[in-house]
């Protein structure tokens, strides 16, 4: 006989691995929340339509929902973006 304070019994498991289908989004992680981030344009549209998370150049994963024009650009995203653009030196290689 169990009392209301007894914990519920745990289900039997086969020792398999639990795989979470939904990606983890970062929330309240400090600096990432204070910046606008660089994301591929097609992913922004997909996120707006389907509500799927996006991944910024710096690695932040989240579902956009605010006006990025109101925040400074993430310094990590900016550095990575400029590095990508700087690798195109115009010689066609």
PDB file of N, CA, C and O in Angstrom:
ATOM      1  N   UNK A   1       0.847  -1.183   0.000  1.00  0.00           N
ATOM      2  CA  UNK A   1       0.000   0.000   0.000  1.00  0.00           C
ATOM      3  C   UNK A   1       0.890   1.243   0.000  1.00  0.00           C
ATOM      4  O   UNK A   1       1.822   1.347   0.797  1.00  0.00           O
ATOM      5  N   UNK A   2       0.598   2.173  -0.888  1.00  0.00           N
ATOM      6  CA  UNK A   2       1.429   3.369  -0.953  1.00  0.00           C
ATOM      7  C   UNK A   2       0.679   4.551  -0.365  1.00  0.00           C
ATOM      8  O   UNK A   2      -0.551   4.598  -0.353  1.00  0.00           O
ATOM      9  N   UNK A   3       1.455   5.492   0.118  1.00  0.00           N
ATOM     10  CA  UNK A   3       0.887   6.722   0.669  1.00  0.00           C
ATOM     11  C   UNK A   3       1.079   7.827  -0.357  1.00  0.00           C
ATOM     12  O   UNK A   3       1.872   7.665  -1.284  1.00  0.00           O
ATOM     13  N   UNK A   4       0.376   8.944  -0.218  1.00  0.00           N
ATOM     14  CA  UNK A   4       0.511  10.034  -1.191  1.00  0.00           C
ATOM     15  C   UNK A   4       1.929  10.581  -1.304  1.00  0.00           C
ATOM     16  O   UNK A   4       2.247  11.228  -2.301  1.00  0.00           O
ATOM     17  N   UNK A   5       2.798  10.343  -0.311  1.00  0.00           N
ATOM     18  CA  UNK A   5       4.154  10.879  -0.356  1.00  0.00           C
ATOM     19  C   UNK A   5       5.150   9.910  -0.956  1.00  0.00           C
ATOM     20  O   UNK A   5       6.297  10.292  -1.186  1.00  0.00           O
ATOM     21  N   UNK A   6       4.760   8.660  -1.224  1.00  0.00           N
ATOM     22  CA  UNK A   6       5.667   7.696  -1.821  1.00  0.00           C
ATOM     23  C   UNK A   6       5.931   8.067  -3.275  1.00  0.00           C
ATOM     24  O   UNK A   6       5.009   8.479  -3.980  1.00  0.00           O
ATOM     25  N   UNK A   7       7.180   7.927  -3.739  1.00  0.00           N
ATOM     26  CA  UNK A   7       7.454   8.216  -5.147  1.00  0.00           C
ATOM     27  C   UNK A   7       6.832   7.150  -6.038  1.00  0.00           C
ATOM     28  O   UNK A   7       6.663   6.003  -5.627  1.00  0.00           O
ATOM     29  N   UNK A   8       6.499   7.535  -7.245  1.00  0.00           N
ATOM     30  CA  UNK A   8       5.940   6.589  -8.202  1.00  0.00           C
ATOM     31  C   UNK A   8       7.025   5.612  -8.623  1.00  0.00           C
ATOM     32  O   UNK A   8       8.188   5.999  -8.745  1.00  0.00           O
ATOM     33  N   UNK A   9       6.667   4.352  -8.847  1.00  0.00           N
ATOM     34  CA  UNK A   9       7.680   3.391  -9.279  1.00  0.00           C
ATOM     35  C   UNK A   9       8.206   3.748 -10.663  1.00  0.00           C
ATOM     36  O   UNK A   9       7.465   4.247 -11.510  1.00  0.00           O
ATOM     37  N   UNK A  10       9.490   3.489 -10.884  1.00  0.00           N
ATOM     38  CA  UNK A  10      10.098   3.763 -12.177  1.00  0.00           C
ATOM     39  C   UNK A  10       9.767   2.638 -13.144  1.00  0.00           C
ATOM     40  O   UNK A  10       9.731   1.476 -12.738  1.00  0.00           O
ATOM     41  N   UNK A  11       9.527   2.948 -14.403  1.00  0.00           N
ATOM     42  CA  UNK A  11       9.232   1.894 -15.378  1.00  0.00           C
ATOM     43  C   UNK A  11      10.475   1.064 -15.656  1.00  0.00           C
ATOM     44  O   UNK A  11      11.600   1.554 -15.557  1.00  0.00           O
ATOM     45  N   UNK A  12      10.256  -0.202 -16.005  1.00  0.00           N
ATOM     46  CA  UNK A  12      11.365  -1.077 -16.385  1.00  0.00           C
ATOM     47  C   UNK A  12      11.935  -0.574 -17.711  1.00  0.00           C
ATOM     48  O   UNK A  12      11.187  -0.198 -18.614  1.00  0.00           O
ATOM     49  N   UNK A  13      13.254  -0.569 -17.818  1.00  0.00           N
ATOM     50  CA  UNK A  13      13.892  -0.147 -19.062  1.00  0.00           C
ATOM     51  C   UNK A  13      14.798  -1.252 -19.564  1.00  0.00           C
ATOM     52  O   UNK A  13      15.220  -2.118 -18.798  1.00  0.00           O
ATOM     53  N   UNK A  14      15.089  -1.219 -20.826  1.00  0.00           N
ATOM     54  CA  UNK A  14      15.944  -2.234 -21.429  1.00  0.00           C
ATOM     55  C   UNK A  14      17.399  -1.799 -21.452  1.00  0.00           C
ATOM     56  O   UNK A  14      18.236  -2.495 -22.026  1.00  0.00           O
ATOM     57  N   UNK A  15      17.720  -0.667 -20.842  1.00  0.00           N
ATOM     58  CA  UNK A  15      19.093  -0.179 -20.821  1.00  0.00           C
ATOM     59  C   UNK A  15      19.472   0.563 -22.085  1.00  0.00           C
ATOM     60  O   UNK A  15      20.650   0.836 -22.316  1.00  0.00           O
ATOM     61  N   UNK A  16      18.485   0.894 -22.907  1.00  0.00           N
ATOM     62  CA  UNK A  16      18.751   1.611 -24.156  1.00  0.00           C
ATOM     63  C   UNK A  16      19.086   3.064 -23.904  1.00  0.00           C
ATOM     64  O   UNK A  16      19.088   3.531 -22.765  1.00  0.00           O
ATOM     65  N   UNK A  17      19.367   3.763 -24.970  1.00  0.00           N
ATOM     66  CA  UNK A  17      19.709   5.172 -24.895  1.00  0.00           C
ATOM     67  C   UNK A  17      18.484   6.013 -25.207  1.00  0.00           C
ATOM     68  O   UNK A  17      17.771   5.756 -26.177  1.00  0.00           O
ATOM     69  N   UNK A  18      18.249   7.011 -24.382  1.00  0.00           N
ATOM     70  CA  UNK A  18      17.151   7.947 -24.615  1.00  0.00           C
ATOM     71  C   UNK A  18      17.660   9.023 -25.570  1.00  0.00           C
ATOM     72  O   UNK A  18      18.663   9.679 -25.288  1.00  0.00           O
ATOM     73  N   UNK A  19      16.987   9.202 -26.677  1.00  0.00           N
ATOM     74  CA  UNK A  19      17.373  10.209 -27.653  1.00  0.00           C
ATOM     75  C   UNK A  19      16.302  11.277 -27.663  1.00  0.00           C
ATOM     76  O   UNK A  19      15.129  10.999 -27.908  1.00  0.00           O
ATOM     77  N   UNK A  20      16.720  12.506 -27.393  1.00  0.00           N
ATOM     78  CA  UNK A  20      15.770  13.612 -27.413  1.00  0.00           C
ATOM     79  C   UNK A  20      15.669  14.138 -28.829  1.00  0.00           C
ATOM     80  O   UNK A  20      16.671  14.521 -29.432  1.00  0.00           O
ATOM     81  N   UNK A  21      14.453  14.156 -29.358  1.00  0.00           N
ATOM     82  CA  UNK A  21      14.223  14.537 -30.745  1.00  0.00           C
ATOM     83  C   UNK A  21      14.369  16.034 -30.983  1.00  0.00           C
ATOM     84  O   UNK A  21      14.751  16.449 -32.077  1.00  0.00           O
ATOM     85  N   UNK A  22      14.074  16.839 -29.989  1.00  0.00           N
ATOM     86  CA  UNK A  22      14.097  18.286 -30.126  1.00  0.00           C
ATOM     87  C   UNK A  22      15.448  18.835 -29.698  1.00  0.00           C
ATOM     88  O   UNK A  22      15.937  18.461 -28.632  1.00  0.00           O
ATOM     89  N   UNK A  23      16.073  19.705 -30.481  1.00  0.00           N
ATOM     90  CA  UNK A  23      17.363  20.266 -30.069  1.00  0.00           C
ATOM     91  C   UNK A  23      17.217  21.141 -28.834  1.00  0.00           C
ATOM     92  O   UNK A  23      16.185  21.780 -28.630  1.00  0.00           O
ATOM     93  N   UNK A  24      18.240  21.161 -28.031  1.00  0.00           N
ATOM     94  CA  UNK A  24      18.257  22.007 -26.847  1.00  0.00           C
ATOM     95  C   UNK A  24      18.461  23.453 -27.272  1.00  0.00           C
ATOM     96  O   UNK A  24      19.328  23.740 -28.097  1.00  0.00           O
ATOM     97  N   UNK A  25      17.683  24.350 -26.727  1.00  0.00           N
ATOM     98  CA  UNK A  25      17.892  25.767 -26.987  1.00  0.00           C
ATOM     99  C   UNK A  25      18.490  26.394 -25.749  1.00  0.00           C
ATOM    100  O   UNK A  25      18.166  26.016 -24.623  1.00  0.00           O
ATOM    101  N   UNK A  26      19.354  27.345 -25.964  1.00  0.00           N
ATOM    102  CA  UNK A  26      19.995  28.017 -24.848  1.00  0.00           C
ATOM    103  C   UNK A  26      19.105  29.160 -24.395  1.00  0.00           C
ATOM    104  O   UNK A  26      18.639  29.967 -25.200  1.00  0.00           O
ATOM    105  N   UNK A  27      18.881  29.210 -23.093  1.00  0.00           N
ATOM    106  CA  UNK A  27      18.103  30.321 -22.559  1.00  0.00           C
ATOM    107  C   UNK A  27      18.809  30.855 -21.328  1.00  0.00           C
ATOM    108  O   UNK A  27      19.341  30.092 -20.522  1.00  0.00           O
ATOM    109  N   UNK A  28      18.810  32.148 -21.192  1.00  0.00           N
ATOM    110  CA  UNK A  28      19.395  32.756 -20.011  1.00  0.00           C
ATOM    111  C   UNK A  28      20.870  32.476 -19.847  1.00  0.00           C
ATOM    112  O   UNK A  28      21.361  32.418 -18.719  1.00  0.00           O
ATOM    113  N   UNK A  29      21.605  32.298 -20.962  1.00  0.00           N
ATOM    114  CA  UNK A  29      23.006  31.951 -20.849  1.00  0.00           C
ATOM    115  C   UNK A  29      23.910  33.169 -20.825  1.00  0.00           C
ATOM    116  O   UNK A  29      25.116  33.049 -21.044  1.00  0.00           O
ATOM    117  N   UNK A  30      23.355  34.323 -20.567  1.00  0.00           N
ATOM    118  CA  UNK A  30      24.178  35.510 -20.417  1.00  0.00           C
ATOM    119  C   UNK A  30      24.348  36.279 -21.710  1.00  0.00           C
ATOM    120  O   UNK A  30      23.376  36.766 -22.287  1.00  0.00           O
ATOM    121  N   UNK A  31      25.586  36.387 -22.163  1.00  0.00           N
ATOM    122  CA  UNK A  31      25.926  37.244 -23.291  1.00  0.00           C
ATOM    123  C   UNK A  31      25.155  36.931 -24.570  1.00  0.00           C
ATOM    124  O   UNK A  31      24.785  37.851 -25.299  1.00  0.00           O
ATOM    125  N   UNK A  32      24.907  35.668 -24.857  1.00  0.00           N
ATOM    126  CA  UNK A  32      24.201  35.323 -26.094  1.00  0.00           C
ATOM    127  C   UNK A  32      22.847  36.010 -26.174  1.00  0.00           C
ATOM    128  O   UNK A  32      22.391  36.356 -27.264  1.00  0.00           O
ATOM    129  N   UNK A  33      22.206  36.209 -25.038  1.00  0.00           N
ATOM    130  CA  UNK A  33      20.868  36.800 -25.024  1.00  0.00           C
ATOM    131  C   UNK A  33      20.891  38.308 -25.276  1.00  0.00           C
ATOM    132  O   UNK A  33      19.851  38.905 -25.556  1.00  0.00           O
ATOM    133  N   UNK A  34      22.056  38.918 -25.180  1.00  0.00           N
ATOM    134  CA  UNK A  34      22.151  40.365 -25.337  1.00  0.00           C
ATOM    135  C   UNK A  34      22.544  40.790 -26.739  1.00  0.00           C
ATOM    136  O   UNK A  34      22.704  41.983 -26.999  1.00  0.00           O
ATOM    137  N   UNK A  35      22.704  39.822 -27.661  1.00  0.00           N
ATOM    138  CA  UNK A  35      23.198  40.129 -28.989  1.00  0.00           C
ATOM    139  C   UNK A  35      22.274  39.639 -30.083  1.00  0.00           C
ATOM    140  O   UNK A  35      21.465  38.733 -29.883  1.00  0.00           O
ATOM    141  N   UNK A  36      22.412  40.264 -31.257  1.00  0.00           N
ATOM    142  CA  UNK A  36      21.818  39.745 -32.495  1.00  0.00           C
ATOM    143  C   UNK A  36      22.869  38.837 -33.116  1.00  0.00           C
ATOM    144  O   UNK A  36      24.062  39.132 -33.039  1.00  0.00           O
ATOM    145  N   UNK A  37      22.444  37.739 -33.729  1.00  0.00           N
ATOM    146  CA  UNK A  37      23.371  36.742 -34.252  1.00  0.00           C
ATOM    147  C   UNK A  37      23.214  36.567 -35.748  1.00  0.00           C
ATOM    148  O   UNK A  37      22.150  36.830 -36.309  1.00  0.00           O
ATOM    149  N   UNK A  38      24.298  36.116 -36.398  1.00  0.00           N
ATOM    150  CA  UNK A  38      24.264  35.809 -37.827  1.00  0.00           C
ATOM    151  C   UNK A  38      23.762  34.392 -38.035  1.00  0.00           C
ATOM    152  O   UNK A  38      24.250  33.451 -37.410  1.00  0.00           O
ATOM    153  N   UNK A  39      22.763  34.244 -38.939  1.00  0.00           N
ATOM    154  CA  UNK A  39      22.153  32.957 -39.274  1.00  0.00           C
ATOM    155  C   UNK A  39      21.926  32.950 -40.782  1.00  0.00           C
ATOM    156  O   UNK A  39      21.697  34.005 -41.373  1.00  0.00           O
ATOM    157  N   UNK A  40      21.987  31.770 -41.416  1.00  0.00           N
ATOM    158  CA  UNK A  40      21.697  31.662 -42.847  1.00  0.00           C
ATOM    159  C   UNK A  40      20.278  32.159 -43.116  1.00  0.00           C
ATOM    160  O   UNK A  40      19.344  31.832 -42.384  1.00  0.00           O
ATOM    161  N   UNK A  41      20.129  32.957 -44.183  1.00  0.00           N
ATOM    162  CA  UNK A  41      18.834  33.575 -44.500  1.00  0.00           C
ATOM    163  C   UNK A  41      17.724  32.543 -44.671  1.00  0.00           C
ATOM    164  O   UNK A  41      16.614  32.745 -44.178  1.00  0.00           O
ATOM    165  N   UNK A  42      18.009  31.441 -45.365  1.00  0.00           N
ATOM    166  CA  UNK A  42      16.958  30.452 -45.590  1.00  0.00           C
ATOM    167  C   UNK A  42      16.498  29.808 -44.293  1.00  0.00           C
ATOM    168  O   UNK A  42      15.345  29.390 -44.183  1.00  0.00           O
ATOM    169  N   UNK A  43      17.382  29.724 -43.314  1.00  0.00           N
ATOM    170  CA  UNK A  43      17.008  29.149 -42.013  1.00  0.00           C
ATOM    171  C   UNK A  43      16.121  30.106 -41.222  1.00  0.00           C
ATOM    172  O   UNK A  43      15.269  29.669 -40.448  1.00  0.00           O
ATOM    173  N   UNK A  44      16.319  31.407 -41.416  1.00  0.00           N
ATOM    174  CA  UNK A  44      15.474  32.394 -40.737  1.00  0.00           C
ATOM    175  C   UNK A  44      14.037  32.279 -41.242  1.00  0.00           C
ATOM    176  O   UNK A  44      13.090  32.299 -40.456  1.00  0.00           O
ATOM    177  N   UNK A  45      13.886  32.157 -42.561  1.00  0.00           N
ATOM    178  CA  UNK A  45      12.555  32.014 -43.154  1.00  0.00           C
ATOM    179  C   UNK A  45      11.907  30.724 -42.652  1.00  0.00           C
ATOM    180  O   UNK A  45      10.744  30.724 -42.249  1.00  0.00           O
ATOM    181  N   UNK A  46      12.664  29.626 -42.681  1.00  0.00           N
ATOM    182  CA  UNK A  46      12.142  28.336 -42.210  1.00  0.00           C
ATOM    183  C   UNK A  46      11.692  28.440 -40.753  1.00  0.00           C
ATOM    184  O   UNK A  46      10.634  27.926 -40.389  1.00  0.00           O
ATOM    185  N   UNK A  47      12.491  29.102 -39.927  1.00  0.00           N
ATOM    186  CA  UNK A  47      12.147  29.253 -38.517  1.00  0.00           C
ATOM    187  C   UNK A  47      10.882  30.079 -38.340  1.00  0.00           C
ATOM    188  O   UNK A  47      10.043  29.770 -37.493  1.00  0.00           O
ATOM    189  N   UNK A  48      10.748  31.133 -39.144  1.00  0.00           N
ATOM    190  CA  UNK A  48       9.564  31.990 -39.043  1.00  0.00           C
ATOM    191  C   UNK A  48       8.300  31.229 -39.435  1.00  0.00           C
ATOM    192  O   UNK A  48       7.240  31.435 -38.845  1.00  0.00           O
ATOM    193  N   UNK A  49       8.414  30.350 -40.432  1.00  0.00           N
ATOM    194  CA  UNK A  49       7.254  29.614 -40.919  1.00  0.00           C
ATOM    195  C   UNK A  49       6.935  28.415 -40.032  1.00  0.00           C
ATOM    196  O   UNK A  49       5.781  28.194 -39.663  1.00  0.00           O
ATOM    197  N   UNK A  50       7.974  27.638 -39.692  1.00  0.00           N
ATOM    198  CA  UNK A  50       7.766  26.375 -38.978  1.00  0.00           C
ATOM    199  C   UNK A  50       8.035  26.441 -37.469  1.00  0.00           C
ATOM    200  O   UNK A  50       7.659  25.534 -36.728  1.00  0.00           O
ATOM    201  N   UNK A  51       8.683  27.515 -37.025  1.00  0.00           N
ATOM    202  CA  UNK A  51       9.009  27.625 -35.606  1.00  0.00           C
ATOM    203  C   UNK A  51      10.175  26.751 -35.185  1.00  0.00           C
ATOM    204  O   UNK A  51      10.318  26.429 -34.005  1.00  0.00           O
ATOM    205  N   UNK A  52      11.016  26.363 -36.150  1.00  0.00           N
ATOM    206  CA  UNK A  52      12.167  25.515 -35.834  1.00  0.00           C
ATOM    207  C   UNK A  52      13.339  26.357 -35.332  1.00  0.00           C
ATOM    208  O   UNK A  52      13.473  27.519 -35.717  1.00  0.00           O
ATOM    209  N   UNK A  53      14.185  25.786 -34.479  1.00  0.00           N
ATOM    210  CA  UNK A  53      15.354  26.520 -33.994  1.00  0.00           C
ATOM    211  C   UNK A  53      16.365  26.771 -35.113  1.00  0.00           C
ATOM    212  O   UNK A  53      16.421  26.025 -36.091  1.00  0.00           O
ATOM    213  N   UNK A  54      17.146  27.810 -34.959  1.00  0.00           N
ATOM    214  CA  UNK A  54      18.229  28.135 -35.883  1.00  0.00           C
ATOM    215  C   UNK A  54      19.550  28.026 -35.137  1.00  0.00           C
ATOM    216  O   UNK A  54      19.586  28.035 -33.907  1.00  0.00           O
ATOM    217  N   UNK A  55      20.643  27.922 -35.905  1.00  0.00           N
ATOM    218  CA  UNK A  55      21.976  27.860 -35.303  1.00  0.00           C
ATOM    219  C   UNK A  55      22.783  29.035 -35.835  1.00  0.00           C
ATOM    220  O   UNK A  55      22.976  29.168 -37.044  1.00  0.00           O
ATOM    221  N   UNK A  56      23.252  29.884 -34.932  1.00  0.00           N
ATOM    222  CA  UNK A  56      24.055  31.045 -35.314  1.00  0.00           C
ATOM    223  C   UNK A  56      25.481  30.605 -35.619  1.00  0.00           C
ATOM    224  O   UNK A  56      25.881  29.495 -35.268  1.00  0.00           O
ATOM    225  N   UNK A  57      26.239  31.467 -36.266  1.00  0.00           N
ATOM    226  CA  UNK A  57      27.638  31.164 -36.565  1.00  0.00           C
ATOM    227  C   UNK A  57      28.437  30.851 -35.301  1.00  0.00           C
ATOM    228  O   UNK A  57      29.367  30.045 -35.333  1.00  0.00           O
ATOM    229  N   UNK A  58      28.074  31.486 -34.200  1.00  0.00           N
ATOM    230  CA  UNK A  58      28.797  31.283 -32.939  1.00  0.00           C
ATOM    231  C   UNK A  58      28.377  30.003 -32.223  1.00  0.00           C
ATOM    232  O   UNK A  58      28.997  29.615 -31.233  1.00  0.00           O
ATOM    233  N   UNK A  59      27.328  29.348 -32.717  1.00  0.00           N
ATOM    234  CA  UNK A  59      26.877  28.104 -32.108  1.00  0.00           C
ATOM    235  C   UNK A  59      25.610  28.216 -31.282  1.00  0.00           C
ATOM    236  O   UNK A  59      25.066  27.198 -30.854  1.00  0.00           O
ATOM    237  N   UNK A  60      25.134  29.413 -31.049  1.00  0.00           N
ATOM    238  CA  UNK A  60      23.897  29.570 -30.274  1.00  0.00           C
ATOM    239  C   UNK A  60      22.731  28.954 -31.038  1.00  0.00           C
ATOM    240  O   UNK A  60      22.588  29.172 -32.241  1.00  0.00           O
ATOM    241  N   UNK A  61      21.902  28.188 -30.340  1.00  0.00           N
ATOM    242  CA  UNK A  61      20.721  27.559 -30.929  1.00  0.00           C
ATOM    243  C   UNK A  61      19.492  28.125 -30.221  1.00  0.00           C
ATOM    244  O   UNK A  61      19.405  28.087 -28.994  1.00  0.00           O
ATOM    245  N   UNK A  62      18.540  28.652 -30.999  1.00  0.00           N
ATOM    246  CA  UNK A  62      17.332  29.224 -30.411  1.00  0.00           C
ATOM    247  C   UNK A  62      16.278  29.436 -31.482  1.00  0.00           C
ATOM    248  O   UNK A  62      16.558  29.332 -32.677  1.00  0.00           O
ATOM    249  N   UNK A  63      15.079  29.730 -31.048  1.00  0.00           N
ATOM    250  CA  UNK A  63      13.994  30.091 -31.969  1.00  0.00           C
ATOM    251  C   UNK A  63      13.872  31.612 -31.917  1.00  0.00           C
ATOM    252  O   UNK A  63      13.489  32.168 -30.887  1.00  0.00           O
ATOM    253  N   UNK A  64      14.199  32.292 -33.029  1.00  0.00           N
ATOM    254  CA  UNK A  64      14.141  33.759 -33.018  1.00  0.00           C
ATOM    255  C   UNK A  64      12.737  34.271 -32.726  1.00  0.00           C
ATOM    256  O   UNK A  64      11.739  33.696 -33.162  1.00  0.00           O
ATOM    257  N   UNK A  65      12.691  35.363 -31.980  1.00  0.00           N
ATOM    258  CA  UNK A  65      11.397  35.933 -31.667  1.00  0.00           C
ATOM    259  C   UNK A  65      11.489  37.390 -31.273  1.00  0.00           C
ATOM    260  O   UNK A  65      10.557  37.929 -30.678  1.00  0.00           O
ATOM    261  N   UNK A  66      12.588  38.033 -31.591  1.00  0.00           N
ATOM    262  CA  UNK A  66      12.743  39.444 -31.243  1.00  0.00           C
ATOM    263  C   UNK A  66      13.375  40.180 -32.413  1.00  0.00           C
ATOM    264  O   UNK A  66      13.917  39.560 -33.328  1.00  0.00           O
ATOM    265  N   UNK A  67      13.304  41.494 -32.379  1.00  0.00           N
ATOM    266  CA  UNK A  67      13.850  42.323 -33.449  1.00  0.00           C
ATOM    267  C   UNK A  67      15.363  42.446 -33.274  1.00  0.00           C
ATOM    268  O   UNK A  67      15.816  43.085 -32.325  1.00  0.00           O
ATOM    269  N   UNK A  68      16.156  41.847 -34.169  1.00  0.00           N
ATOM    270  CA  UNK A  68      17.610  41.891 -34.012  1.00  0.00           C
ATOM    271  C   UNK A  68      18.189  43.295 -34.162  1.00  0.00           C
ATOM    272  O   UNK A  68      19.303  43.552 -33.705  1.00  0.00           O
ATOM    273  N   UNK A  69      17.458  44.200 -34.791  1.00  0.00           N
ATOM    274  CA  UNK A  69      17.947  45.567 -34.970  1.00  0.00           C
ATOM    275  C   UNK A  69      18.083  46.304 -33.638  1.00  0.00           C
ATOM    276  O   UNK A  69      18.765  47.326 -33.563  1.00  0.00           O
ATOM    277  N   UNK A  70      17.445  45.796 -32.597  1.00  0.00           N
ATOM    278  CA  UNK A  70      17.491  46.447 -31.285  1.00  0.00           C
ATOM    279  C   UNK A  70      18.692  46.015 -30.444  1.00  0.00           C
ATOM    280  O   UNK A  70      18.854  46.470 -29.312  1.00  0.00           O
ATOM    281  N   UNK A  71      19.540  45.130 -30.999  1.00  0.00           N
ATOM    282  CA  UNK A  71      20.657  44.585 -30.230  1.00  0.00           C
ATOM    283  C   UNK A  71      21.951  44.706 -31.024  1.00  0.00           C
ATOM    284  O   UNK A  71      21.924  44.688 -32.254  1.00  0.00           O
ATOM    285  N   UNK A  72      23.083  44.829 -30.335  1.00  0.00           N
ATOM    286  CA  UNK A  72      24.364  44.847 -31.041  1.00  0.00           C
ATOM    287  C   UNK A  72      24.669  43.450 -31.602  1.00  0.00           C
ATOM    288  O   UNK A  72      24.166  42.448 -31.093  1.00  0.00           O
ATOM    289  N   UNK A  73      25.489  43.394 -32.643  1.00  0.00           N
ATOM    290  CA  UNK A  73      25.850  42.116 -33.256  1.00  0.00           C
ATOM    291  C   UNK A  73      26.787  41.342 -32.333  1.00  0.00           C
ATOM    292  O   UNK A  73      27.695  41.910 -31.728  1.00  0.00           O
ATOM    293  N   UNK A  74      26.551  40.046 -32.237  1.00  0.00           N
ATOM    294  CA  UNK A  74      27.387  39.158 -31.434  1.00  0.00           C
ATOM    295  C   UNK A  74      28.833  39.246 -31.933  1.00  0.00           C
ATOM    296  O   UNK A  74      29.080  39.042 -33.122  1.00  0.00           O
ATOM    297  N   UNK A  75      29.782  39.540 -31.061  1.00  0.00           N
ATOM    298  CA  UNK A  75      31.172  39.675 -31.512  1.00  0.00           C
ATOM    299  C   UNK A  75      31.732  38.371 -32.081  1.00  0.00           C
ATOM    300  O   UNK A  75      32.547  38.411 -33.003  1.00  0.00           O
ATOM    301  N   UNK A  76      31.319  37.224 -31.559  1.00  0.00           N
ATOM    302  CA  UNK A  76      31.804  35.947 -32.087  1.00  0.00           C
ATOM    303  C   UNK A  76      31.258  35.716 -33.495  1.00  0.00           C
ATOM    304  O   UNK A  76      32.003  35.315 -34.390  1.00  0.00           O
ATOM    305  N   UNK A  77      29.964  35.966 -33.696  1.00  0.00           N
ATOM    306  CA  UNK A  77      29.376  35.821 -35.027  1.00  0.00           C
ATOM    307  C   UNK A  77      30.060  36.762 -36.021  1.00  0.00           C
ATOM    308  O   UNK A  77      30.377  36.372 -37.144  1.00  0.00           O
ATOM    309  N   UNK A  78      30.281  37.998 -35.593  1.00  0.00           N
ATOM    310  CA  UNK A  78      30.899  38.992 -36.468  1.00  0.00           C
ATOM    311  C   UNK A  78      32.310  38.568 -36.862  1.00  0.00           C
ATOM    312  O   UNK A  78      32.687  38.685 -38.028  1.00  0.00           O
ATOM    313  N   UNK A  79      33.085  38.082 -35.913  1.00  0.00           N
ATOM    314  CA  UNK A  79      34.460  37.641 -36.170  1.00  0.00           C
ATOM    315  C   UNK A  79      34.461  36.469 -37.152  1.00  0.00           C
ATOM    316  O   UNK A  79      35.256  36.445 -38.091  1.00  0.00           O
ATOM    317  N   UNK A  80      33.577  35.505 -36.936  1.00  0.00           N
ATOM    318  CA  UNK A  80      33.494  34.336 -37.819  1.00  0.00           C
ATOM    319  C   UNK A  80      33.060  34.762 -39.214  1.00  0.00           C
ATOM    320  O   UNK A  80      33.639  34.316 -40.205  1.00  0.00           O
ATOM    321  N   UNK A  81      32.048  35.619 -39.302  1.00  0.00           N
ATOM    322  CA  UNK A  81      31.537  36.092 -40.592  1.00  0.00           C
ATOM    323  C   UNK A  81      32.629  36.829 -41.365  1.00  0.00           C
ATOM    324  O   UNK A  81      32.815  36.589 -42.558  1.00  0.00           O
ATOM    325  N   UNK A  82      33.347  37.720 -40.693  1.00  0.00           N
ATOM    326  CA  UNK A  82      34.420  38.465 -41.354  1.00  0.00           C
ATOM    327  C   UNK A  82      35.544  37.535 -41.791  1.00  0.00           C
ATOM    328  O   UNK A  82      36.177  37.771 -42.820  1.00  0.00           O
ATOM    329  N   UNK A  83      35.798  36.482 -41.022  1.00  0.00           N
ATOM    330  CA  UNK A  83      36.804  35.495 -41.410  1.00  0.00           C
ATOM    331  C   UNK A  83      36.386  34.740 -42.655  1.00  0.00           C
ATOM    332  O   UNK A  83      37.216  34.434 -43.511  1.00  0.00           O
ATOM    333  N   UNK A  84      35.094  34.437 -42.759  1.00  0.00           N
ATOM    334  CA  UNK A  84      34.586  33.750 -43.945  1.00  0.00           C
ATOM    335  C   UNK A  84      34.677  34.654 -45.171  1.00  0.00           C
ATOM    336  O   UNK A  84      35.078  34.214 -46.248  1.00  0.00           O
ATOM    337  N   UNK A  85      34.307  35.899 -45.002  1.00  0.00           N
ATOM    338  CA  UNK A  85      34.365  36.854 -46.112  1.00  0.00           C
ATOM    339  C   UNK A  85      35.795  37.158 -46.487  1.00  0.00           C
ATOM    340  O   UNK A  85      36.099  37.351 -47.664  1.00  0.00           O
ATOM    341  N   UNK A  86      36.683  37.205 -45.503  1.00  0.00           N
ATOM    342  CA  UNK A  86      38.087  37.504 -45.754  1.00  0.00           C
ATOM    343  C   UNK A  86      38.808  36.381 -46.493  1.00  0.00           C
ATOM    344  O   UNK A  86      39.848  36.607 -47.113  1.00  0.00           O
ATOM    345  N   UNK A  87      38.251  35.159 -46.427  1.00  0.00           N
ATOM    346  CA  UNK A  87      38.897  34.036 -47.123  1.00  0.00           C
ATOM    347  C   UNK A  87      38.687  34.105 -48.615  1.00  0.00           C
ATOM    348  O   UNK A  87      39.359  33.385 -49.353  1.00  0.00           O
ATOM    349  N   UNK A  88      37.771  34.950 -49.097  1.00  0.00           N
ATOM    350  CA  UNK A  88      37.557  35.159 -50.519  1.00  0.00           C
ATOM    351  C   UNK A  88      38.427  36.320 -50.954  1.00  0.00           C
ATOM    352  O   UNK A  88      38.020  37.480 -50.895  1.00  0.00           O
ATOM    353  N   UNK A  89      39.655  35.984 -51.400  1.00  0.00           N
ATOM    354  CA  UNK A  89      40.589  37.048 -51.743  1.00  0.00           C
ATOM    355  C   UNK A  89      40.497  37.510 -53.194  1.00  0.00           C
ATOM    356  O   UNK A  89      41.304  38.325 -53.640  1.00  0.00           O
ATOM    357  N   UNK A  90      39.502  36.982 -53.940  1.00  0.00           N
ATOM    358  CA  UNK A  90      39.244  37.480 -55.280  1.00  0.00           C
ATOM    359  C   UNK A  90      40.077  36.852 -56.379  1.00  0.00           C
ATOM    360  O   UNK A  90      39.964  37.262 -57.535  1.00  0.00           O
ATOM    361  N   UNK A  91      40.918  35.862 -56.058  1.00  0.00           N
ATOM    362  CA  UNK A  91      41.733  35.257 -57.112  1.00  0.00           C
ATOM    363  C   UNK A  91      41.059  34.061 -57.769  1.00  0.00           C
ATOM    364  O   UNK A  91      41.651  33.405 -58.626  1.00  0.00           O
ATOM    365  N   UNK A  92      39.807  33.772 -57.366  1.00  0.00           N
ATOM    366  CA  UNK A  92      39.034  32.712 -57.987  1.00  0.00           C
ATOM    367  C   UNK A  92      39.333  31.327 -57.459  1.00  0.00           C
ATOM    368  O   UNK A  92      38.770  30.348 -57.949  1.00  0.00           O
ATOM    369  N   UNK A  93      40.203  31.220 -56.477  1.00  0.00           N
ATOM    370  CA  UNK A  93      40.509  29.883 -55.943  1.00  0.00           C
ATOM    371  C   UNK A  93      39.697  29.565 -54.726  1.00  0.00           C
ATOM    372  O   UNK A  93      39.834  28.482 -54.157  1.00  0.00           O
TER     373      UNK A  93
END
